[in-house]
């Protein structure tokens, strides 16, 4: 895959990821490109911070933010974004799941689409199709598709996969999207689309592009539990109250 001459900062939120951080794979990718990386330790209680500090020693393009308490993925990414736009000049800022369920070369895939379209938001899309290797349990696929359909109808946003943990944002919108805290934690990705829609209501389906991934696999050890899905209706209600009932 072609490497694009585009500045990008990738943020990895980390909570108790000691057993799921692949140091070899991360360093091999980092050493073969010029992107910058921020690992946000979200109050981990295992050896995650030690591993992140070891990674930092290997490259000057790796930054580590250590949060004293676990505040959730949404806040960890927000903290990383605010640090990034203040400290690291870049054209694109994004976040990625540190378990590498979305392989790192998919960054180039998203950048290819950005180079072609100049979209403001690019998000990975887990479409199981011929020519792609998407390994996802049937239950999670069903829940994900059902949720995306509800979001599409409720908020009038044409989306197939809201929750993929691989997203890039143009620098012109990062401050507006991440400056304020999120109403939601589990579905903050949806809130990002809603904030974007508030800024560009007529153009969201052109400025936000879902990029079908070539590869994605479900990694064991996910912090997401079935009980977390029970929180989704409450968080959806909060988003409706804030963004539709203004």
N, C-alpha and C positions, 0 to 999 in steps of 0.2 A: 504493500500500500504506500502511496506517495506521502511524504511528510510535507505538510504545508507550512509556509513561512508566516505563521500567525502566532502572536503572543497569546498564551493561555495560562491561566492559573486554575489548578484543580484542587478542590477541598475534599478531604476525607474525614467525615465524622467517625469517631471511634469510641465505643463503649464496651469494655470487657472483651476485646478482640484478640487477646493474647494467643489463642489457639487458631485464629483464622487469618492472621496477617502473614502473607507470603513475602518475606523479606527478599528472597532471591528474585522472584518475579517482579516485584516493585522496583528494585534497584536496577535490574537489567533494562527495564523500560525507561526509567528515569535517566540512566546514563547514556541512552541513545537518542535523546531529544533535548530541547532547550526550554521546555515548559517549566513553570514553577509549581510547587506543591505545598499545601498546608494541611497538616494532620492536627485535628482538634480532638484532644483527649477529654471526653465528656464525663469527668469524674469517675473514671474506671477504678475498680477495686482489685484488679488482678495486675499482671505485669505489663499491661498495654503501654503505659508511659515509658517504661524502660526500653521497650522495643522501639518506640517512636524516637526516643533520644539516640538510640543506636543508629537508626536510619539517618537522622539528622547529621551525624558525624560523617556520613558517607558522601554527602552532597551539600554544597552551599545553596542549592535551589530548594532545599527542604526546610520548611518552617514548622515548628511545633507550638501549639497553643494548649495550655493545660488549665482546664476548668476545675475548680475545687470540688464542685458538686455535680451530680448527674442532673442535667436539666432537659434532656431530650434531644432527639436528632434535629428538630427544627431550630432550636436555639443554638445548638452547636454549629450548624451551617451558617446561621445568621452571624454569629461571632466571627467565624472564619471569613465570611464575605466582608464584614466591616473592616477587619484587619487587612484583608487583601487590597481593597480599593484605596486604603490609606498608605499602605507600604509598598505595594507592588503594581507598577504601571502595566496594564495589559489591555488587549483588545477584547478578550473574552474571559469570563470567570465562570467556573462551573463546580459541580459537586459530583462525587462518585462514591459508590459503596466500596469500602475498604476490603471486603471479602472477595472482591473482583468477580462477583457474579456476572457483571458486565466486564469482559476482558479489556485490558487497557488499550489494545490496538483499535478498539471501537472509537476512541477519541479521534483518531484520524478519520474515521468514517463520518463522524459528526462534523469535523472540520471541512471535509470534502463538500458536505451539503451546505455548510455556511459559506464556503468560497463560491458556490454556485448561486445561492439564493440571497445571501446577506440577511438572513432572518435574525430577529432579535433574541428569540428563544429556540433552542434546539434540544429536543428530548428524545432519548432512546425509546423505541417501541418494540415490545416483545411479540412479534407476529410469527406464529409457527407456520412455516411455509417451505416449499421445495427450495433447496439451495441454502437454507439457513439451519443452524443447529441451536434450537431453542428448547431447553430441557426444563420444563415446569410442570409441577404436579397438576393433575386434573382439577383438584379442589381449588387450588389457588388460581388457576386459569379461570375457572367459572366465577369465583368471587371477584377477581379483578375485572373481568368483562362485565359482570353485572354492575359493579360499582361505577365503571367508566360510562356505562349506558345511563345510569341514574344521573351522573354529573352532567353528561351531555344534554339530557332533557331538562334538568333543573336549572342549569346556568347558561344554556344555549352556547355551549362550547363543543365543537366537533372533535372529540378526543377518543382514541382507541385505548390508550394505556397511560393513565395519569401517574401511576406510582413507580415507574421505572426510576431507579436511583442513579441515572446517568443523564445529566443536564448541563447545558452551556448557555450563558447569557451575555449579550453584548454589553460593553461597559457603560453605554449611555442610559441603561435602565436599572443597573444593579442597585444603586442607592435607593431609588424609589421602591424597588421590590423588597429590599432586605433591611431598610433602615428601621422599621418598626417591628415590634414583636408580633408573633403569630397568634391568632385565635385558636388555631388547631395545632396538634403535634403529629398525629398519625397521618393526617391528610393535608399537611401544609403545602404539598405540591399543587393541590387544587387551589389553595389560597393564592399561590403565586400566579396562576392563570387568571384568577379573579382580579388581582391587583393589576396585572397587565391589561386586562379588559377595561378596567377603570381608566387607565391612561390612554389606551388606543381602542375604544369600543368598536369602531367600524372595521378595524384592520386585524383583529386578533387571529383570524384564521389564515392570514397571509404572513404575519410577523412571527407566529409560533409554528414550528414545523416538527412533526413527529418523524423520526428517522428509524425505519425498520432495521433492527440489529441483525448482523450476520450470526452472532453467537451470544448466548446467555444461558447460564445454568444456575439452578437452585443450589445454594451452598448450605450444608448442614450447620446447625448452630445459630440460626436466625433468632434474634430477640423478639420477633413478632410471634405472638401467640394467638390462638383462636379467640381467646377472651378479648383481645385487642379489637377484633372486628365488632364487638358489641359496643365499643365506644364510638364507632363511626357515625351512627345516627345523631348522637349528641353533637359531635363536631360539625356535621353537616348542618344541623340546626343553627349553630353559632355562625356559620358562614352565610347562611340564608339571612339571618337577622342582621348581620353586619353589611353584607354586600348587595342584598336585594331589597331589604326593608329599610332603606336609608330615608 
